[in-house]
Amino acid sequence: MTRGGSLPVVLVVCGLLGAGPLFARGALQVAVPLLLLFLLLAWLHTPWVFPRSTGAVEAQRRSALDGRPIVYWRAGCKYCLRLRMRLGREARQVHWVDIWRDPAAAAAVRAVNDGNETVPTVVVAGRPHVNPDPAWVRAQAAQAAASRERGARA
């Protein structure tokens, strides 16, 4: 099992262990919401919540062409989840790179974070920004989209 898949499994198991005895006692009004809460938390901490991840090299190539930010992230990171949720639909306007699936991505993040795999690390125009404000990332993505639009019209 990969590191990214362990937290959701733990959350599901905890939900089952917490809700199981309640189901056995017939306390369905408490057991069902508890189990659903743990299932929701497990789903939120899976890679499925994030747009499709690309490799670091491919993301860098694409970003050089279209100017969109690159977000280095990992499953289970609450700050990455916060960024993803706050970006909303604009999350598709950035390149997402899972550092646990791409050793080159993990190395790139360690290179700019004193050897630590601190995420989210957002790279805009070649400059890294560690755990930036989601509103700032949204503005950078919108600026890149507007720039692409102007280029397409020209």
C-alpha positions as MATLAB code, in Angstrom:
seq = 'MTRGGSLPVVLVVCGLLGAGPLFARGALQVAVPLLLLFLLLAWLHTPWVFPRSTGAVEAQRRSALDGRPIVYWRAGCKYCLRLRMRLGREARQVHWVDIWRDPAAAAAVRAVNDGNETVPTVVVAGRPHVNPDPAWVRAQAAQAAASRERGARA';
ca = [
       0.000    0.000    0.000;
       1.269    3.469   -0.808;
       1.639    6.172    1.804;
      -1.229    8.123    0.238;
      -3.686    5.287    0.775;
      -3.026    4.558    4.434;
      -4.865    7.475    6.074;
      -8.188    6.823    4.287;
      -7.986    3.142    5.268;
      -7.324    4.075    8.902;
     -10.290    6.465    8.851;
     -12.622    3.804    7.428;
     -11.453    1.250   10.017;
     -11.932    3.774   12.838;
     -15.407    4.557   11.545;
     -16.311    0.879   11.457;
     -14.891    0.282   14.933;
     -16.760    3.276   16.316;
     -20.062    2.601   14.593;
     -20.021   -1.220   14.879;
     -20.906   -1.425   18.581;
     -23.540    1.269   18.106;
     -25.124   -0.739   15.285;
     -25.060   -3.848   17.512;
     -26.936   -1.977   20.261;
     -29.467   -0.648   17.787;
     -28.410    3.003   18.085;
     -28.800    3.670   14.380;
     -29.406    7.415   14.844;
     -25.845    7.769   16.137;
     -24.101    4.950   14.240;
     -25.103    5.970   10.713;
     -23.987    9.642   10.966;
     -20.756    8.571   12.679;
     -19.941    6.064    9.954;
     -20.854    8.569    7.231;
     -18.610   11.191    8.843;
     -15.626    8.839    8.827;
     -16.338    7.785    5.241;
     -16.476   11.445    4.191;
     -13.181   12.172    5.947;
     -11.614    9.142    4.274;
     -12.815   10.277    0.852;
     -11.523   13.825    1.416;
      -8.068   12.448    2.167;
      -7.782   10.349   -0.975;
      -6.133   11.486   -4.198;
      -9.579   11.310   -5.869;
     -10.490   14.754   -4.491;
      -7.671   16.362   -6.434;
      -7.507   16.859  -10.191;
      -5.446   14.258  -12.031;
      -1.819   14.444  -11.014;
       0.976   14.721  -13.559;
       4.676   14.084  -13.174;
       7.037   16.873  -12.119;
       8.867   17.012  -15.438;
       5.625   17.110  -17.430;
       4.115   19.762  -15.144;
       7.212   21.929  -15.501;
       7.060   21.583  -19.281;
       3.369   22.461  -19.385;
       3.763   25.356  -16.967;
       6.534   26.823  -19.119;
       4.126   26.740  -22.077;
       0.912   27.951  -20.451;
       2.123   29.856  -17.373;
      -0.146   27.975  -14.972;
       1.086   27.381  -11.403;
       2.353   23.965  -10.305;
       1.083   22.649   -6.966;
       3.181   19.944   -5.318;
       0.942   18.060   -2.869;
       0.416   14.711   -1.149;
      -2.629   12.788   -0.029;
      -3.518   13.222    3.636;
      -2.083   16.741    3.877;
      -4.656   19.002    5.505;
      -3.056   22.125    4.033;
      -3.195   20.618    0.528;
      -6.847   19.738    1.102;
      -7.538   23.285    2.303;
      -5.911   24.692   -0.820;
      -7.850   22.300   -3.058;
     -11.187   23.107   -1.445;
     -10.597   26.879   -1.447;
      -9.619   26.827   -5.126;
     -12.916   25.176   -6.032;
     -13.374   24.895   -9.791;
     -10.199   26.888  -10.376;
      -8.264   23.854   -9.098;
      -8.335   22.569  -12.668;
      -6.410   25.681  -13.749;
      -3.200   24.553  -12.014;
      -0.906   21.569  -12.537;
      -1.092   19.138   -9.595;
       1.910   16.924   -8.817;
       1.683   14.235   -6.112;
       5.082   14.031   -4.422;
       4.384   10.528   -3.134;
       3.859    9.206   -6.645;
       6.779   10.977   -8.302;
      10.284   10.812   -6.801;
      11.385   13.750   -8.992;
       8.585   15.851   -7.504;
       9.598   14.925   -3.951;
      13.191   15.861   -4.793;
      12.062   19.207   -6.246;
      10.109   20.010   -3.074;
      13.007   18.988   -0.819;
      15.350   21.184   -2.874;
      13.364   24.338   -2.069;
      12.379   23.433    1.518;
      15.709   22.728    3.223;
      15.379   18.980    2.653;
      11.782   18.768    3.922;
       8.792   17.572    1.917;
       6.690   20.579    2.929;
       3.481   20.781    0.908;
       1.667   22.437   -0.633;
       4.566   24.021   -2.443;
       3.345   26.144   -5.340;
       5.700   27.129   -8.149;
       4.760   30.207  -10.167;
       7.069   31.385  -12.947;
       9.861   29.238  -11.528;
       9.592   30.679   -8.005;
       8.483   28.370   -5.149;
       5.961   29.466   -2.526;
       5.372   27.237    0.503;
       1.788   26.940    1.756;
       0.596   30.140    0.075;
      -2.778   31.748    0.619;
      -5.383   30.010   -1.582;
      -6.699   33.386   -2.780;
      -3.219   34.232   -4.071;
      -2.984   30.886   -5.909;
      -6.436   31.473   -7.410;
      -5.309   34.917   -8.606;
      -2.161   33.429  -10.174;
      -4.221   30.797  -11.990;
      -6.679   33.450  -13.224;
      -3.811   35.640  -14.404;
      -2.317   32.713  -16.360;
      -5.742   31.941  -17.895;
      -6.216   35.585  -18.915;
      -2.747   35.638  -20.432;
      -3.513   32.472  -22.447;
      -6.780   34.027  -23.614;
      -5.050   37.205  -24.800;
      -2.465   35.079  -26.602;
      -5.183   33.031  -28.305;
      -6.918   36.179  -29.577;
      -3.736   37.701  -30.942;
];
